[in-house]
Amino acid sequence: MKLTQRLGTVARDAAELARERARDRLGHAEEPAAPPSPDAPGSRPRAAYVGVLDGRHLWLAVDATPGTLALREVGSARVVPLASDLAEDDPRYRSVRSDLAAIPGDDATRYEVVVTGPGGKVHRVWTPVLPSQQPIRVPAVDGVQWQVARSEDGTLQLVREPAPPGAVMVSIEAALDDTVTLHLGGTPADAELRLVDDESGEVLLTRPLTQHDGLAVASVDPADVPEGIGLSASVYAGDLPVRRPANDLARPDNAVLLPQVQNDDPDGPLFTLVFRWLPDGVLRVRRPKGAGA
């Protein structure tokens, strides 16, 4: 079975499963289909697979329709053709792998995915309900965040937003005395490392950042972090939060190992201090809750 066939089957199965689960949650039996509208799915090209897996390239397969796959900014008549670096391999599908860096601009924009047909006709591509991407997420690349979306009438859309600002953690390491050293890229000049309380916004701790081999370096002694079970603080370089590079996991805290300080008190939490990535991709320092070992 060819790749486009497999992708089409997976997408349709996922959409049907999502519909069944939604009906089960609502306690509804199978409902009769609504009467077709002028833009009913049957009259529009149907997406078999879509994904921006690496944050930059669009993988797209649409049921075969005469014409060219393209993007059209919502509210505009301007159409941008999608160039592909792969040849189509199945006559039942119109497909591309397109580098989205070629799309002009870097501002926040919402595009409809369309097929430009003979005679200048433009057909909006319809998609089933999009499945959840967990446990992965689309990473920001080159300062831009792309997401796949679905409009109320089922039109497949691509959304471009500027990536959230931040310094990038290049590496982190713990010494035998539990002192943690961070190496950061993209830090502002003369910035300090700061721990900022997630609830109050108070700066709990500052540490100097020194330059070494083009990176900013700072160390944090666990003993200097304020006490308090349940404390959670975001790590900043100046005014920029420290972010995970290529943040491609929906729950990186469950998958990425970072330094943590063992608790010698058997009646307290297992760890007295942990470094964690949260779903927003920002580094946290926490004093965990929980029972002893």
N, C-alpha and C positions, 0 to 999 in steps of 0.2 A: 504494500500500500504506500502510495507516495505521501510526502510530507504534507502537502496541502489537503489531501483527503483526510489524513489523521487529524490535522488541526480543525478542519470543519466538523468532523464527528465529535471531537472533544468539546468544541464550543457549543454545539447544539445540545449535547447531553447535559452540559453544565447549566445551560439556560433552562432546560426542562426540569432539572432537579431543583433549581431555585424557585421555579413557579410552583412545583409540588409542595416544597417546604413552606412557601408563603401561604398557600391554601390551607395547609395543615395548621399553621399558627393561627390563622383567622377562623378556623373551624368551618370553612366553606367547602362544599363539594365542587366538583367540576361545573363551571358555569358555562352557559351557551356563549359562543363567540359573539362579540358585538358586530353589528352590520358594518361592512367595509366603508371607509371614508375615502375622499378623493386621494388621500395620500396613504392608502392602505399598504401594508408591507408587500402584498402580492404584486403591486405595480412598481416597486422600487427595488434597486439592487440590494442584496442582503449580505451583510458581513459574515464571513465564515470564521475568521480569526483576526484579532487585532491585539497588538501589544507594543509597548515601548520598553523593552526589557532592560536595556542597558542605559536608559536615560537619554539616548541620542538617536537611535535608529528605530524607525517605524516598521514593524512587520505587519502586513495587511494582506488578507485574501478576501475577495468579494466574488459572489456567484457571477459567472461570466456574463458580462454586459458589454456591448460595443462601445468603445470610447476609451478615455484615459482617466486613471485615478488622479485626483487632485484635491487641494484644500481651498475652501472659500471662507474668508473671514465673515463671521456673523454680521449681518447688516450691510454687507458690501457685495458688489457684483464682481469684484476682482478675484480671479482664479489663479492659483499657483499649482502647476503640474507637479506630480511626485515622480522624480527620477528614481530609477531602481538600479542597484548594482548587481542584481540577480536576474537571470532570464526566467520567464514563466515556464513551468514544467508540466502544467496540467490544463488542457483546454477548457475544463469546466470552471476555472477560476481566473479572475483577473487579480494578479498579485504583485506586490512590490516589497523590497526592503530598501527603505529610503532614508538618507541621512538628513535629519531634521535641522542640522546646522545650516543647510542651504536655504531654509525658509527665512526671508528677510525680516530683520528686526529682532529685538530681544525684550520688548515690553509685554505686558500682560495682554493676551489676545486669545479669543475663542474662535476656533475654526470648525466649519462643517466639512465632513469628508464627502466628496462628490465624485461622480463620474461624468466627464464632459463627453457628450455623444455627438453623433453626426448632426450637422445643421445647427450647431451651437447650443443644443439642448444641454441642460445641466440637471442631473439626477442626484438627489441626496441619498446617501447610503443609509439603509435602516439596519439596526442591530438589535438582537435580543437583549434582555436584561444582562448587564455585564456581571460576570462572577467576581467575587471578592478575590483580591490578589494575595491575601495572606497565605503564607508567612512572608511574602516579599512585598516590596514597594519600589516604585520607580525612583532611582536616585537622581539628584540634581547633577548636571554636567555642564561645565563651562559657564557657570552663572545662570543657568536656565533650568526650570523644572517643567517637564511635560507630563500631562496626565490624559488618560482616555476617559471620555464621559459620554453620557447618553441624554439627549434632550427629552422633554415630555412627550414629544410625538415619535420618539424612537430613533431620531437621527443620530448617527455616530459623529462624535465631536472629538477634537484634540484641543486641549487647553494648555497654553504656554504662560508661565508666570516667572518672574525673576526669582532666582534661588534666594532663600533667606540668608542674610548676612551672617558671617561668623569667621572665627579663626579655626584652623583645622588641626586636629591632633595627629601628629605624625607617628609618635611612639609614646609609650608609658611603661615605666619599670619600677619595681619595688626592691629596695635594698634589704639586707638582713635585719636592719633595725626598723623596718617597716616604713622608712621614709620613701615617699613616692616622687619620682622625677618625671616631668612631662616635657616633651619636645613638640613645639607648636609652629605651624606655618601660617602666614597671612596675618600676623599680629600688627597692631598699630605701633608707630614709633613711640618710644618712651612709655609704653603701657606696662601696667602691673598685672600679675595674676590675682584674681579676686574670687572669693567664694561669696555668693549672694543668696541669702535666705529665700527659698521659694515662696514662703507665705508672706513675710513682711517686706521683702525687698531690701533688707538691711545687709550691708557689707559686713560679713562675719570675720573675714581674714584677707589680708593682702600679702603678697610675696613678690619680690623683684623678679623681673624677667631679664635674663642676660642673653646676648647673642652668641651663638656658637655654630659655625659651619652653615650660616644662613638660616638657622632656626632659633626661635626664642625658647629658653630653657628655664624652668622653675621647679623647685622642690617643695613638697608639703610634708611636714612632720605631723602624723596623726595626733600627737599630744597637743598640737596647737589648734586643732579644730574644736570649736566649742562643744561642750557636752550637751546631752539631751537626746534620749531615745526617741526616734522618729524624726530627728532633724534631717532636712533635705536642702541642699544648697547647690545652685548651678555654678559651674566654673566659667569664669569670664577672663578674657585678655583685654584689659581696658573696658570698653563698652561693647565688645563683641563676644557673644557666647562661643564656647569651644565646642565645635561640632565634629561628628563622625564623618570621615571622608567616605564618599560613595555609600551613603546611608540607604542600603537596599533591603533592609529587613524591617518588617512591621513591628517586631518586638526584639530589638537587639539586646535587651537586658537578659533575655533567655538564651542567647546564643553566643555572646561575646564575653570571653573571660577577661576580667580586669582585676587589679589588685584589691585585696580585702585583708583586714587585720583580724586575726583569730582572737577570741575572747578567752582569757584564762579563768574567768569566773564561771563555774558550771551552772550557776543559778541565773545568769544573764543571757542575752542573745548570743547566738553562735559566733557572730562577728561584731566587733565594736565599731568598725568603720569599713565602708565599701565604696568603691568607685563603680558607677553604673551609667550605661547609656539608656535613656528613656526613648519612647517612640518618636519624640520630636527630634531625635538625633543630637541632643545637647548633653554634655557630660555632667553628671551629678556626683556629689559626695554625700553619703548618707550614714547616719547612725541608726542601724536597723532596729525594728521592733521584733518581737518573737521570743519563743521559749529557749531555754538553754539546751546544750547538747545532750 
